[in-house]
Amino acid sequence: MDAQAPVSAQSNEPKPKPTRARKPKPTSNATGKRSLNLSISVETYERLSIHAMRMTGGNISDLVERLAVENLREFHLTRTSTRAPGDRE
């Protein structure tokens, strides 16, 4: 049987790099806004673009934000830690 040589503390093998903790991605940019990707038809995009220029003098993002603020209800979602007696999983 071959005996293994003792491992030297000063080995020439490169040491593995320590793993870094990942930074969480920011949820919004510096202006407090979030981005949204929509898939819409070419015709719809053209109509939105025309209305945005006429109504707001801006872009589609300004128009969509204005329509959402004026026409959509505000919802607040909360998470409860306990279930009601009749709730199922």
LINKA-V277986 format. One record per backbone hydrogen bond with DSSP energy under -0.5 kcal/mol. CO is the residue of the C=O (numbers start at 1). NH is the residue of the N-H. If there is no record, write none. Layout:
BEGIN
co:CO nh:NH
co:CO nh:NH
END
This chain:
BEGIN
co:8 nh:11
co:29 nh:32
co:33 nh:29
co:36 nh:38
co:38 nh:40
co:41 nh:45
co:42 nh:46
co:43 nh:47
co:44 nh:48
co:45 nh:49
co:46 nh:50
co:47 nh:51
co:48 nh:52
co:49 nh:53
co:50 nh:54
co:51 nh:55
co:51 nh:56
co:52 nh:56
co:52 nh:57
co:52 nh:58
co:59 nh:63
co:60 nh:64
co:61 nh:65
co:62 nh:66
co:63 nh:67
co:64 nh:68
co:65 nh:69
co:66 nh:70
co:67 nh:71
co:68 nh:72
co:78 nh:80
co:84 nh:87
END
